[in-house]
Amino acid sequence: MDVSLDVRNFLRARRDRAVGSILGYAEGEVKQKLTQAQWDALRRVVLDAMNSYHDTVLDLVKSEDVPRNDHIITLLERVDRHLARNTAKTGSDRT
């Protein structure tokens, strides 16, 4: 079973927002307390962890043993839109 383009795009957008939120906060609140090498290491750990998680989710979604549940995908899309609206209002998603 292949992952539909809509699901792949949805998951990629969620990953990008999560990374943006984490690194945006860290850049504003933590970066100035770290050396450049420490900041680079922190950034690399966050990116590696999020990309690994993203790849795992894609693997699970395209697994033949996992049935596709359109209702769950619809609910996740609603959550995504809600988070995107709230992020836009608060400005907490700094990339």
Residue frames as qw, qx, qy, qz and C-alpha x, y, z in Angstrom:
[[0.000, 0.892, 0.453, 0.000, 0.00, 0.00, 0.00],
 [0.432, 0.285, -0.005, 0.856, 1.40, 3.40, -0.95],
 [0.133, -0.562, -0.431, 0.693, 0.88, 6.56, 1.09],
 [0.312, 0.808, 0.445, 0.228, -1.43, 8.99, -0.68],
 [0.387, 0.404, -0.024, 0.829, 0.03, 12.35, -1.64],
 [0.355, -0.734, -0.123, -0.565, -2.50, 14.15, 0.62],
 [0.826, -0.550, -0.108, 0.066, -1.47, 12.11, 3.66],
 [0.751, 0.050, -0.048, 0.656, 2.24, 12.51, 2.83],
 [0.157, 0.572, 0.045, 0.804, 1.80, 16.30, 2.47],
 [0.567, -0.727, -0.144, -0.359, -0.21, 16.48, 5.69],
 [0.864, -0.404, -0.086, 0.289, 2.46, 14.60, 7.64],
 [0.594, 0.251, -0.004, 0.765, 5.26, 16.67, 6.10],
 [0.091, -0.705, -0.085, -0.698, 3.46, 19.91, 7.01],
 [0.715, -0.676, -0.107, -0.142, 2.96, 18.74, 10.61],
 [0.835, -0.155, -0.063, 0.524, 6.62, 17.77, 10.88],
 [0.388, 0.446, 0.041, 0.806, 7.71, 21.13, 9.50],
 [0.339, -0.762, -0.097, -0.543, 5.47, 23.02, 11.93],
 [0.832, -0.536, -0.103, 0.102, 6.73, 20.98, 14.87],
 [0.732, 0.038, -0.018, 0.680, 10.36, 21.56, 13.92],
 [0.144, 0.614, 0.100, 0.770, 9.66, 25.25, 13.35],
 [0.539, -0.761, -0.125, -0.339, 8.01, 25.60, 16.75],
 [0.860, -0.407, -0.060, 0.303, 10.77, 23.77, 18.62],
 [0.639, 0.116, 0.060, 0.758, 13.65, 25.49, 16.88],
 [0.005, 0.724, 0.175, 0.667, 11.91, 28.86, 16.91],
 [0.624, -0.765, -0.081, -0.140, 11.48, 28.69, 20.66],
 [0.842, -0.279, 0.032, 0.460, 15.01, 27.39, 21.16],
 [0.494, 0.421, 0.105, 0.753, 16.45, 30.12, 18.99],
 [0.162, -0.771, -0.098, -0.608, 14.66, 32.83, 20.94],
 [0.660, -0.696, 0.072, -0.272, 15.19, 31.43, 24.43],
 [0.905, -0.325, 0.203, 0.186, 18.20, 29.09, 24.39],
 [0.765, 0.513, 0.013, 0.388, 20.57, 29.85, 21.53],
 [0.090, 0.866, -0.247, 0.426, 22.18, 32.86, 23.19],
 [0.648, -0.628, 0.391, -0.182, 23.18, 30.63, 26.13],
 [0.931, 0.019, 0.320, 0.174, 25.01, 28.13, 23.90],
 [0.240, -0.502, 0.548, 0.625, 28.19, 28.12, 21.90],
 [0.555, 0.442, -0.362, -0.605, 27.78, 27.82, 18.13],
 [0.283, 0.215, -0.930, -0.090, 28.89, 24.19, 18.31],
 [0.173, 0.190, 0.841, -0.476, 26.30, 23.42, 21.02],
 [0.505, 0.451, 0.146, -0.721, 23.57, 25.19, 19.02],
 [0.477, 0.394, -0.643, -0.452, 24.51, 23.24, 15.88],
 [0.125, 0.060, -0.982, 0.132, 24.40, 19.99, 17.87],
 [0.323, 0.315, 0.635, -0.627, 20.99, 20.82, 19.38],
 [0.535, 0.474, -0.152, -0.683, 19.59, 21.74, 15.98],
 [0.379, 0.311, -0.830, -0.267, 20.96, 18.52, 14.47],
 [0.060, 0.074, 0.939, -0.331, 19.45, 16.39, 17.27],
 [0.451, 0.413, 0.397, -0.684, 16.02, 18.01, 16.84],
 [0.543, 0.483, -0.377, -0.574, 16.08, 17.64, 13.07],
 [0.256, 0.238, -0.933, -0.089, 17.35, 14.05, 13.20],
 [0.187, 0.166, 0.857, -0.450, 14.76, 13.03, 15.79],
 [0.509, 0.470, 0.246, -0.678, 11.85, 14.67, 13.98],
 [0.500, 0.464, -0.551, -0.480, 12.89, 13.30, 10.59],
 [0.113, 0.132, -0.982, 0.069, 13.31, 9.82, 12.04],
 [0.336, 0.305, 0.695, -0.558, 9.87, 10.01, 13.65],
 [0.523, 0.517, -0.090, -0.672, 8.40, 11.28, 10.36],
 [0.376, 0.358, -0.796, -0.312, 9.96, 8.40, 8.41],
 [0.062, 0.039, 0.957, -0.279, 8.62, 5.90, 10.94],
 [0.453, 0.420, 0.441, -0.651, 5.11, 7.32, 10.67],
 [0.530, 0.493, -0.390, -0.569, 5.26, 7.12, 6.86],
 [0.218, 0.226, -0.946, -0.078, 6.44, 3.51, 7.10],
 [0.221, 0.206, 0.838, -0.454, 3.56, 2.65, 9.43],
 [0.505, 0.482, 0.154, -0.699, 1.01, 4.38, 7.24],
 [0.563, 0.464, -0.510, -0.455, 2.10, 2.51, 4.13],
 [0.161, -0.194, 0.958, -0.138, 2.31, -0.82, 5.94],
 [0.464, -0.133, -0.688, -0.542, -0.18, -3.31, 4.56],
 [0.372, -0.304, -0.831, 0.279, -1.08, -4.38, 8.09],
 [0.016, -0.381, -0.391, 0.838, -2.43, -0.94, 8.99],
 [0.237, 0.645, 0.679, 0.259, -5.84, -0.20, 7.49],
 [0.109, 0.206, 0.076, 0.969, -6.42, 3.35, 6.30],
 [0.096, -0.644, -0.697, 0.300, -9.02, 5.13, 8.39],
 [0.182, 0.525, 0.298, 0.776, -10.37, 8.15, 6.52],
 [0.418, -0.833, -0.315, -0.181, -12.27, 9.31, 9.60],
 [0.677, -0.545, -0.027, 0.494, -9.02, 9.53, 11.59],
 [0.479, 0.148, 0.265, 0.824, -7.32, 11.37, 8.74],
 [0.072, -0.738, -0.370, -0.560, -10.20, 13.87, 8.63],
 [0.566, -0.797, -0.195, 0.080, -9.89, 14.43, 12.39],
 [0.673, -0.297, 0.108, 0.669, -6.13, 14.89, 12.11],
 [0.300, 0.434, 0.328, 0.783, -6.64, 17.44, 9.33],
 [0.297, -0.847, -0.306, -0.318, -9.06, 19.35, 11.58],
 [0.677, -0.634, -0.049, 0.372, -6.48, 19.32, 14.38],
 [0.587, 0.047, 0.237, 0.773, -3.86, 20.53, 11.92],
 [0.074, 0.669, 0.331, 0.662, -6.05, 23.45, 10.77],
 [0.503, -0.830, -0.230, -0.065, -6.82, 24.34, 14.40],
 [0.705, -0.445, 0.061, 0.549, -3.14, 24.32, 15.34],
 [0.455, 0.295, 0.296, 0.786, -2.24, 26.35, 12.25],
 [0.131, -0.811, -0.303, -0.483, -4.85, 29.00, 13.15],
 [0.616, -0.773, -0.100, 0.113, -3.69, 29.17, 16.77],
 [0.706, -0.165, 0.151, 0.672, -0.05, 29.31, 15.72],
 [0.282, 0.535, 0.298, 0.739, -0.83, 32.19, 13.38],
 [0.332, -0.859, -0.247, -0.302, -2.63, 34.05, 16.18],
 [0.677, -0.708, 0.043, 0.195, 0.09, 33.57, 18.79],
 [0.371, 0.843, -0.385, 0.062, 3.08, 33.75, 16.48],
 [0.669, -0.546, 0.503, -0.039, 4.66, 30.81, 18.30],
 [0.891, 0.220, 0.334, 0.214, 5.68, 29.01, 15.10],
 [0.051, 0.903, -0.323, -0.280, 8.96, 30.78, 14.38],
 [0.926, 0.180, 0.214, 0.253, 11.04, 29.25, 11.57]]
